Amino acid sequence: MYYQQTIEKEISCVGIGLHSGKKVNMRLLPAPPDTGIIFRRVDKGGIEIPAKALLVQKVDFATSLSRGETSVKTVEHLLATFYGLQIDNVFVELDSPEVPIMDGSAASFVFLVEEAGIKVQEKPRFYLKILTPLEHKEGDKFIKVVPANELRITYYVYYNHALISEQTLTLPITTEVFKDQIAPARTFGFLYEVEYLRKIGLTLGGSKDNAIVLDESKILNDHLRFPNEFVRHKMLDLLGDLSLCGFQMKAHIYVHKGGHSLHTRMAQIIKENIDSQQTILLDDSPSYQATQPFA
């Protein structure tokens, strides 16, 4: 049987928001079974915002969640870390509207979670097994989720830039694959976009220290961590956004020219179609399955 997990002890870090440019103190705390991931704005009287697909507010260059007039922004890298490390329950306290960007990847968050330690809890974890294919299109972009016995992602990106052009990657999603091949991939942006984005109040905290920056022909950073770091980072974003459906999944996910809008809409579609799928308990033996109706 696979059981829910939280962190062993609380742990804190300090960083800046990629878009706000504001300093933020973040603290991760253990949470009881069946809590899920809960963001807590301590600067707003402790208002709590669950990591749920229905609370997605904005997807402009990042994913934001909102409850009433209170929001938390740029949640995707931290959520991907919890998903990749199979952390089911945790409180995330913030004293600012945005999760810190750190180095633009999820590597620092992986370090935080591992430093805090991972605690196995007493309640089993239910997985979502996709039985009926689901698809969403936006122009020439699409995302498709089909049945599979493991979580696997195939992602295609295209950018009109010599260093990126077309990149396609398929990976099985395990904890080790996430830590070694997805988490270190950094967010990226184009120099020609920076002036416009800053005029509308975005990327105010962005720099070469927390993003890959590209001009017309090259990157302005020292090096890439992977030759195809761009598509790997899109996988990171996808995992964070899809985690909002609330389950570890058994499915093959195909994405063509994706982004936060496409990802989060699919998380919502999965929730809307939950009755046509199946929640299962998994034993260590792949032959074992116990099913339960979604509640």
C-alpha positions in Angstrom: 0.0 0.0 0.0 1.2 3.5 -0.8 0.5 6.0 2.0 0.1 9.8 2.1 3.1 11.9 2.9 3.9 15.2 4.5 7.2 16.8 5.6 8.9 15.8 8.9 9.5 19.3 10.2 8.9 22.9 9.3 11.5 24.7 7.1 11.8 28.2 5.8 13.4 30.2 3.0 13.6 33.8 1.8 13.5 34.9 -1.8 11.8 37.3 -4.2 8.8 37.1 -6.4 9.5 36.8 -10.1 6.8 39.1 -11.1 6.3 41.3 -8.1 10.0 41.8 -7.3 9.0 41.8 -3.6 10.9 40.0 -0.9 9.0 37.0 0.5 9.4 34.7 3.5 8.1 31.2 2.9 7.6 28.5 5.5 6.6 24.9 4.9 4.8 23.1 7.7 3.6 19.5 8.1 -0.1 18.9 7.7 -2.4 16.1 8.7 -3.6 13.4 6.3 -6.2 14.5 3.7 -5.3 18.2 4.1 -3.8 18.6 0.7 -1.6 21.6 -0.2 -2.8 24.7 1.6 -1.3 28.2 1.0 -1.6 30.5 4.0 -1.2 34.3 3.6 0.1 35.3 7.0 0.2 38.9 5.9 -3.6 38.7 5.3 -4.6 37.4 8.7 -3.8 33.8 7.8 -6.3 33.4 4.9 -6.0 29.9 3.4 -6.1 29.1 -0.3 -6.2 25.4 -1.2 -4.3 24.3 -4.2 -7.4 23.4 -6.3 -8.1 23.8 -10.0 -11.3 25.7 -9.4 -9.4 28.5 -7.6 -7.2 29.3 -10.6 -7.4 33.0 -11.1 -4.9 34.1 -13.7 -2.4 32.3 -16.0 -0.5 35.2 -17.4 3.1 34.0 -17.4 2.4 32.1 -14.2 -0.4 30.3 -12.3 -2.2 32.2 -9.6 -4.9 31.0 -7.2 -7.5 33.2 -5.5 -10.0 33.0 -2.7 -12.1 36.1 -2.5 -9.8 39.1 -2.8 -6.7 37.2 -1.6 -4.4 35.5 -4.1 -1.2 33.6 -4.2 0.9 33.7 -7.4 3.5 31.7 -9.3 2.6 28.5 -7.5 3.6 26.1 -10.2 7.2 25.2 -9.4 6.5 24.6 -5.7 3.4 22.5 -6.6 5.4 20.5 -9.1 8.0 19.8 -6.3 5.3 18.4 -4.0 3.9 16.4 -6.9 7.2 15.0 -8.0 8.3 14.1 -4.5 4.8 12.8 -3.7 4.1 15.2 -0.8 0.3 15.1 -0.3 -0.2 17.4 2.7 1.6 20.6 3.6 0.9 24.1 4.7 2.8 26.9 2.8 2.9 30.2 4.7 3.8 33.3 2.8 4.1 37.0 3.8 3.7 38.2 0.3 1.5 37.5 -2.7 4.0 35.4 -4.6 5.9 32.2 -4.1 9.7 33.0 -4.3 11.2 32.2 -7.7 14.6 31.0 -6.3 16.8 30.2 -9.3 13.9 29.8 -11.7 13.7 26.0 -11.3 12.4 23.6 -8.7 15.8 22.5 -7.5 15.8 24.7 -4.4 12.4 23.5 -3.4 13.5 19.9 -3.8 16.4 20.7 -1.4 14.0 22.3 1.1 11.7 19.3 1.2 14.5 16.9 1.5 16.1 19.0 4.3 12.7 19.0 6.1 12.4 15.2 5.6 9.5 13.2 4.3 7.1 11.6 6.7 4.9 8.7 5.8 1.4 9.1 7.2 -1.2 6.6 8.4 -3.8 7.0 5.6 -3.5 5.5 2.1 -3.1 7.6 -1.0 -5.6 7.3 -3.8 -4.4 7.6 -7.4 -6.5 8.8 -10.3 -6.5 6.3 -13.1 -7.6 7.7 -16.4 -10.1 5.4 -18.2 -11.6 7.8 -20.7 -9.4 10.1 -22.9 -9.7 13.8 -22.3 -8.6 16.6 -24.7 -8.6 20.4 -24.8 -7.6 22.6 -27.7 -6.7 26.3 -28.0 -6.0 27.2 -31.6 -3.0 25.1 -32.7 -2.2 24.1 -29.1 -3.6 21.0 -27.4 -3.3 18.8 -24.4 -4.6 15.2 -24.3 -4.7 12.7 -21.4 -5.1 9.0 -22.2 -5.1 5.8 -20.2 -1.7 4.3 -19.1 -0.4 2.2 -16.2 2.1 4.9 -15.1 2.4 8.7 -15.4 4.2 9.6 -18.5 4.5 12.9 -20.3 5.2 13.7 -24.0 5.7 17.4 -24.5 6.4 19.4 -27.8 7.4 23.0 -27.9 8.1 25.3 -30.8 9.7 28.8 -30.6 10.9 30.9 -33.4 14.4 31.0 -32.0 17.5 29.3 -33.3 18.5 28.0 -29.9 15.1 26.4 -29.2 13.1 25.8 -32.5 11.4 22.4 -31.9 11.9 20.3 -28.9 10.1 17.1 -28.0 10.6 14.9 -24.9 8.9 11.9 -23.4 9.6 10.9 -19.8 8.1 8.6 -17.2 7.4 10.6 -14.1 9.1 9.0 -11.1 10.6 10.8 -8.1 14.1 10.2 -9.4 13.3 11.4 -12.9 11.7 14.5 -11.5 14.6 15.3 -9.2 17.3 14.7 -11.8 15.7 15.5 -15.2 12.9 18.0 -14.6 13.4 20.0 -11.3 16.7 21.6 -12.4 15.2 23.1 -15.6 14.8 26.9 -15.3 12.1 29.2 -16.5 13.0 31.2 -19.6 12.1 34.5 -21.3 13.0 36.6 -24.3 14.8 40.0 -23.9 12.4 41.6 -26.4 9.5 40.8 -24.0 11.0 42.3 -20.9 10.2 45.9 -21.4 6.6 45.2 -22.2 6.2 42.8 -19.3 7.6 45.3 -16.9 5.3 48.0 -18.1 2.3 45.8 -17.2 3.8 44.9 -13.8 5.4 41.5 -14.6 8.9 40.1 -14.3 9.9 42.9 -11.9 12.1 40.4 -10.0 13.4 38.7 -13.1 17.1 38.4 -13.9 19.8 36.0 -15.2 20.0 34.7 -11.7 16.5 33.3 -11.8 15.7 32.7 -15.5 17.3 31.8 -18.8 17.3 35.0 -20.8 17.5 34.9 -24.6 18.3 37.7 -27.1 17.7 37.2 -30.8 20.3 34.5 -31.3 21.7 33.2 -28.0 21.3 32.9 -24.2 22.7 35.6 -22.0 23.4 33.2 -19.2 26.7 31.2 -18.9 25.2 27.9 -20.0 22.2 25.6 -20.2 21.7 22.8 -17.7 20.4 20.6 -20.5 20.5 21.0 -24.3 16.7 20.8 -24.2 16.2 22.7 -20.9 13.2 24.6 -22.4 10.9 21.6 -22.9 12.0 20.2 -19.6 10.9 23.3 -17.9 7.5 23.1 -19.6 7.1 19.7 -18.1 7.9 21.2 -14.7 5.1 23.8 -15.2 2.7 21.1 -16.4 3.2 18.9 -13.3 2.6 21.9 -11.0 -0.5 22.9 -12.9 -2.0 19.4 -13.2 -1.4 18.8 -9.5 -4.3 21.1 -9.0 -6.7 18.2 -9.9 -5.8 16.8 -6.5 -4.4 13.4 -7.4 -1.3 11.6 -8.3 -2.2 10.2 -11.8 -1.9 7.1 -13.9 -2.0 8.5 -17.5 0.0 9.5 -20.5 -0.2 13.2 -21.1 0.5 14.7 -24.5 1.1 18.4 -24.8 1.6 20.4 -28.0 2.8 24.0 -27.6 1.4 24.1 -24.1 1.3 26.8 -21.4 -0.4 27.6 -18.1 -3.8 28.2 -19.7 -3.8 24.8 -21.4 -2.4 23.0 -18.4 -4.8 24.5 -15.8 -7.8 24.0 -18.0 -7.0 20.3 -18.3 -6.8 20.1 -14.5 -10.3 21.6 -14.4 -11.6 19.2 -17.1 -10.2 16.2 -15.1 -12.1 17.4 -12.1 -15.3 18.0 -14.1 -15.0 14.4 -15.6 -14.0 12.6 -12.4 -17.0 10.3 -12.5 -15.8 8.7 -15.8 -12.4 8.0 -14.3 -11.3 5.8 -11.4 -9.6 6.3 -8.1 -7.5 3.4 -6.9 -5.3 2.3 -4.1 -2.0 0.8 -5.1 0.0 -1.9 -3.4 3.7 -2.4 -3.9 2.6 -5.2 -6.2 1.5 -3.9 -9.6 -1.2 -6.5 -9.8 -3.1 -5.0 -6.7 -5.8 -2.5 -7.2 -8.6 -1.5 -4.8 -11.1 1.0 -6.2 -13.2 3.6 -4.5 -15.9 5.9 -6.0 -14.8 9.5 -6.0 -16.3 11.5 -3.1 
